[in-house]
Amino acid sequence: MARERYLVDSEEDTIHSNQIVLTDKKDIRKNWWHYHKTIIFVILVAIALVISFIYSIVSKEKPDYYVALLTSVSLPTDLKEELENYLEEYAEDVNGDGEVLLRINDYVIGDPVNDPSVDPNTFQAAQVRFTADISSNESFIFLHDEKTFDYLTQAGFEGFFRYKDGTPMPEDKTDYENAMLEWNDVPALADFHPVSLKDEDISEEDVLKLLQRYRISFRSESESIQKKAETVERYEESDKLLQRLLTNEKVQKEANQ
């Protein structure tokens, strides 16, 4: 009875003083947003991530060729891009996407044992990337300097490269000198005259001296390459590219390329 006595003549708004009353559409929308904004934010972020992922897949460049660059000293980015553009003049649209793209995968791999200037972390990262490259059959043409090549071949690359006459190196052979050509022995490479570093304190002569330290080798066709028709096609097209470099025969491109 005591409870009823306290409630007698009490105003309704006093009894329900904590109740939220939505008076119009604006308050309803405001209240809805208050309780749902976090969920909407999460959904929008998820949508943005999905769109970003799809865009990265769709818009991702699909090179027709890869060339592995194995050096002890990093090649300047502008010079590397200029070399890519130059080599594309000898390349074709292999994947049929309307573009001719060649990408140089550069791996700066010195000798961490005998060269104290080699950063162990950089060396390890480059070696992991290079291992992934050859495991996935990405690059078939290799540009390399003596220091890096000598270090890598200590780990066992028997039979990995092809002889200069096009025949495969036997798996038990290590006569790598017969599986490489000097830079100037390849007419197309000998004709490359870079201009990208002309505004820097590096002369063209110095740049050419750097490039002329490189040799070029081609990979032997292995069982892993023969497993996929697509890989075999890329291998054969890379071989054709090498032959055009040797004959200094540029590809006539269509006007829209």
C-alpha positions in Angstrom: 0.0 0.0 0.0 2.9 2.3 0.7 4.0 2.1 -2.9 0.5 3.1 -4.2 0.5 6.1 -1.8 3.6 7.4 -3.2 2.3 7.1 -6.8 -1.0 8.8 -6.2 -1.3 12.1 -8.1 2.1 11.7 -9.4 2.7 13.2 -12.9 3.2 10.7 -15.7 6.3 12.4 -16.9 7.8 12.1 -13.4 7.2 8.4 -13.2 8.7 7.9 -16.7 11.4 10.6 -16.5 14.1 8.4 -18.0 12.2 7.3 -21.0 13.5 8.5 -24.4 10.7 10.0 -26.5 11.4 10.5 -30.2 9.4 13.4 -31.3 10.2 13.7 -35.0 12.0 12.0 -37.9 15.2 13.9 -37.2 15.4 12.5 -33.7 14.7 9.0 -35.0 17.5 9.3 -37.6 19.9 10.7 -35.0 19.1 7.9 -32.6 19.5 5.3 -35.3 22.8 6.7 -36.4 24.0 6.7 -32.7 23.5 3.0 -32.4 24.6 1.9 -35.9 27.4 4.2 -36.9 30.1 1.7 -35.7 28.6 -1.1 -37.7 28.3 1.0 -40.8 31.9 2.2 -40.4 33.1 -1.4 -40.3 31.0 -2.4 -43.3 32.4 0.6 -45.3 36.0 -0.3 -44.4 35.4 -3.9 -45.5 33.9 -2.8 -48.8 36.8 -0.4 -49.4 39.3 -3.2 -48.7 37.5 -5.6 -51.1 37.4 -2.9 -53.9 41.0 -2.1 -53.3 41.9 -5.8 -53.6 39.9 -6.3 -56.8 41.4 -3.1 -58.3 44.9 -4.3 -57.5 44.3 -7.6 -59.2 42.6 -6.1 -62.3 45.0 -3.2 -62.7 48.2 -5.1 -61.9 50.8 -5.0 -64.6 51.4 -8.3 -66.4 54.9 -8.2 -67.8 55.5 -10.3 -70.9 59.1 -10.9 -69.8 61.2 -10.8 -66.7 65.0 -10.4 -66.6 66.9 -11.2 -63.4 69.7 -8.7 -62.5 72.2 -10.2 -60.1 74.7 -7.6 -58.9 76.8 -6.7 -56.0 76.0 -3.0 -56.4 72.5 -1.6 -56.9 71.6 -0.2 -60.3 70.1 3.4 -60.1 66.3 3.2 -60.5 66.2 5.6 -63.5 68.9 3.6 -65.3 67.1 0.4 -64.6 63.8 1.8 -66.0 65.7 3.2 -69.1 67.2 -0.3 -69.7 63.7 -1.9 -69.4 62.3 0.5 -71.9 65.2 -0.1 -74.2 64.9 -3.9 -74.1 61.1 -3.6 -74.7 62.1 -2.4 -78.2 63.2 -6.0 -78.9 60.1 -7.5 -77.2 56.7 -8.6 -78.3 53.2 -8.6 -76.7 53.4 -12.2 -75.4 50.3 -12.2 -73.2 48.1 -10.4 -75.8 47.0 -7.6 -73.4 47.9 -4.9 -76.0 51.0 -3.8 -74.1 54.7 -4.8 -74.3 56.1 -4.9 -70.8 59.5 -6.1 -69.6 60.5 -5.9 -66.0 64.0 -6.3 -64.5 64.0 -8.1 -61.1 67.1 -6.7 -59.4 68.8 -8.8 -56.7 71.7 -7.1 -55.0 73.6 -10.1 -53.6 77.2 -9.6 -52.5 79.4 -11.9 -50.6 78.5 -11.5 -46.9 81.5 -13.7 -45.8 84.3 -11.8 -47.6 82.8 -8.4 -48.0 82.0 -6.5 -44.7 80.1 -3.8 -46.6 77.3 -6.3 -47.4 74.3 -5.7 -45.2 73.1 -9.2 -43.9 69.4 -8.2 -43.9 69.5 -6.9 -47.4 71.5 -9.9 -48.6 69.1 -12.3 -47.0 66.0 -10.5 -48.4 67.5 -10.5 -52.0 68.5 -14.2 -51.7 64.9 -15.1 -50.6 63.4 -13.2 -53.5 65.8 -14.7 -56.0 65.1 -18.2 -54.8 61.3 -17.5 -55.2 62.1 -16.2 -58.7 63.8 -19.3 -60.0 61.4 -21.6 -58.1 58.4 -20.1 -59.8 60.1 -20.0 -63.2 59.7 -16.2 -63.5 63.0 -15.1 -65.1 64.8 -17.0 -67.9 67.3 -14.3 -68.9 70.0 -13.4 -66.3 72.3 -10.3 -66.2 75.0 -10.7 -63.6 78.3 -9.3 -62.5 81.3 -11.5 -61.6 81.3 -11.1 -57.9 77.6 -12.1 -57.4 77.7 -14.9 -60.0 80.8 -16.5 -58.4 79.2 -16.4 -55.0 75.9 -17.9 -56.1 77.4 -20.7 -58.2 79.3 -21.9 -55.1 75.9 -23.0 -53.8 75.4 -25.5 -56.6 73.9 -24.3 -59.9 75.2 -27.2 -62.0 73.3 -27.5 -65.2 71.1 -24.4 -64.4 72.3 -22.3 -67.4 72.4 -23.1 -71.1 75.6 -23.0 -73.1 76.2 -20.2 -75.6 75.5 -22.5 -78.5 72.0 -23.2 -77.1 72.7 -26.7 -75.8 71.8 -27.5 -72.1 74.6 -27.7 -69.6 74.8 -31.3 -68.1 73.7 -31.5 -64.5 77.1 -32.4 -63.3 79.0 -29.6 -65.1 80.1 -26.3 -63.8 81.9 -24.7 -66.8 79.9 -21.5 -66.5 82.3 -19.5 -68.6 80.7 -21.4 -71.6 77.2 -20.4 -70.5 77.6 -16.6 -70.6 78.2 -13.7 -72.9 79.9 -10.5 -72.1 77.8 -7.3 -72.4 79.6 -6.0 -75.5 79.3 -9.4 -77.2 75.5 -8.8 -77.4 75.0 -6.2 -80.2 71.8 -4.8 -78.7 73.4 -4.3 -75.3 76.5 -2.8 -76.8 74.3 -0.2 -78.6 72.6 0.9 -75.4 73.6 4.5 -74.6 71.9 5.7 -71.4 70.8 9.3 -70.9 68.9 9.1 -67.7 71.8 10.1 -65.5 73.1 13.0 -67.6 72.1 15.6 -65.0 74.0 13.8 -62.3 77.7 13.8 -61.5 78.1 10.5 -63.5 79.4 10.5 -67.0 78.1 8.2 -69.7 81.5 6.6 -69.8 81.3 5.6 -66.1 77.8 4.2 -66.6 78.9 2.2 -69.5 81.8 0.8 -67.5 79.3 -0.3 -64.9 77.1 -2.0 -67.4 80.0 -3.6 -69.3 80.8 -5.5 -66.1 77.6 -7.5 -66.7 77.3 -10.8 -68.5 74.2 -12.4 -69.8 73.1 -16.0 -69.4 70.0 -18.0 -70.3 68.4 -20.7 -68.2 68.3 -24.4 -69.3 64.9 -25.8 -69.9 64.1 -27.9 -66.8 61.3 -30.4 -66.0 59.6 -27.7 -63.9 59.4 -25.4 -66.9 58.0 -28.2 -69.1 55.1 -28.9 -66.7 53.0 -25.9 -67.8 52.2 -24.9 -71.4 52.1 -21.3 -70.3 55.6 -21.5 -68.8 57.0 -23.2 -71.9 55.6 -20.4 -74.0 57.2 -17.8 -71.9 60.4 -19.7 -72.0 60.4 -19.9 -75.8 59.4 -16.2 -76.1 62.3 -15.2 -73.8 64.6 -17.3 -76.0 63.3 -15.4 -79.1 64.0 -12.1 -77.2 67.6 -13.2 -76.6 68.1 -14.1 -80.2 66.8 -10.6 -81.3 69.3 -9.1 -78.8 72.0 -11.1 -80.4 71.1 -10.0 -83.9 70.1 -6.5 -82.9 66.7 -6.9 -84.4 64.1 -4.6 -82.9 60.4 -5.5 -83.2 58.2 -3.3 -85.3 55.4 -2.1 -83.0 51.8 -1.3 -84.0 51.0 2.4 -84.0 48.7 2.1 -80.9 51.3 0.3 -78.8 
